């Protein structure tokens, strides 16, 4: 077992993931407000001698409640996936105007860039979900269901109407529809009046009306399914946007969007037989409804809850939880009032446009939508939906160069029309004015137009060719240097930690006794998902100390290190910030161990071939262009008189010392700690002492 584990560790060491780019941290910071990681854990038993090899493969830490020889590996994975839409095959073929074999339809999907994932039946789906009990379920049918994987950004294809429309236009069986907003016909436009209190919880609302909708069971089911798919996808489980649909004949405008204390909101929700206050309803769903309970935390901690009323104070909905029973739509509904409340106005507009564009084909006037005027709390007015087309200017040369083709402007225009994009060719035929309809919210840039040309032309029809330029990839010098330095630190007895590039403002400044952090001292996240991810770190020390605080029950001494990037504001850079690679090391024991961390500094410099100032190494100083040294300092992070700054070639590159007791208390560390942090970019040199970063 020991020899097998040793072989595994050696293999894992060779699989270290190495990044080829250094500018990622500053630009990736914004993603912290968008996607939360999920954690997976694996535990192995290994002697401490195998730890450096294990550390090289991922994030490892001592497993809680186990011996010092057991370690837990954790990694992050994205929860993002392509939505799968189940559609009735016969209904889809009816809309497509012809029938296909499964193989023919799979080929059509492939050509369009979607995938036929499975061919099944409702009965088979129930059987797989519930086992044999589903075989005799009376409500199931033998109708064939196509499960189609849709790209995550194609919100217009999350229902059978959108899929059929896209494939018909692609196959030249249908012209792209033109969506219009109904003009004034002598009656006042419906209004939604927004109260100021909504800014406390869910500030935005957009609305529209579909007149004369002809529902049947299939259309009604598709209408509900589209809302569910949007809630799961673009709406982020209703946290960003929540959709409410109402029978307009049962309510009366003008409508108001308010925010009230939960005990003041009382109504009968959908699928209930009595009235609830909002507080009672939240508890009811937490106790009895597995589907809706996951949405309760979105507003449950708020002082006020959002609520929509009609002119008679009838509750339309309690977003983002449930609609009222009074305005529920049915197969008999003809006029549908649609409202989308949101924390993100842009996404609310996209969601509203998607819903009305998909189902306006069933209106008395197909593809015509009645607008609603939203009166904001400050008195400003806006009319929704906005169904005007956007225009992108795309050079013809950009399309041909990126695809390796020689298409004429008219050929490109024909291909783009297959993707529901209208095109006007410029007078000199050098560029195209691409008109993007409201259904294509995924088209944001000229590169999206290039992709649509490639899909319509057919990826298999793009000729293969040998690239005109030949390059040979290699590891960046700084990354190679980092790997060597990591190995040296591990062989010196230190355990590697890998920590987040984002941290709280308090951890980065206040906990280190460096004040609250003035604006511009760090790259800040505009809309952080959590208080722990507010800024890009400007120092590695807080993460190392935080790791010590989380593992204070581990046996002493604890010796940790990390070689990673910090993000520093830099007005001279195009993005306003730059990355800097640093080494941090901490030593914790019953005694401070200043000499231990000092010894690591000397060892690291020795392995890099950097001479000590005054040591008499004239050849080394000539090659390096100087030497390294340390001088007394007065950094608030460290204990007075027990600290020093590190210099190389006369330039300050870091500091080391005994960490101040107040800093230790902030990170809940009970034992003395000595720490070292230096920038290593100064030492990424070739054999002649020339920097490899230039």
PyMOL commands that set and color helices and strands:
alter all, ss='L'
color gray80, all
select helices_A, chain A and resi 2-14+24-33+48-57+89-96+102-112+122-136+155-157+160-170+196-200+217-232+248-250+262-264+278-288+293-296+345-362+396-403+409-417+446-457+459-461+477-491+505-508+510-512+541-550+594-608+618-624+661-666+681-683
alter helices_A, ss='H'
color red, helices_A
select strands_A, chain A and resi 38-45+59-62+70-77+83-88+115-121+144-150+180-181+191-194+204-210+241-247+255-260+266-267+276-277+305-309+315-318+322-323+336-342+368-375+381-384+390-395+422-425+431-436+495-496+502-503+535-536+558-569+577-589+628-632+638-648+651-659+672-679
alter strands_A, ss='S'
color yellow, strands_A
deselect
rebuild
show_as cartoon
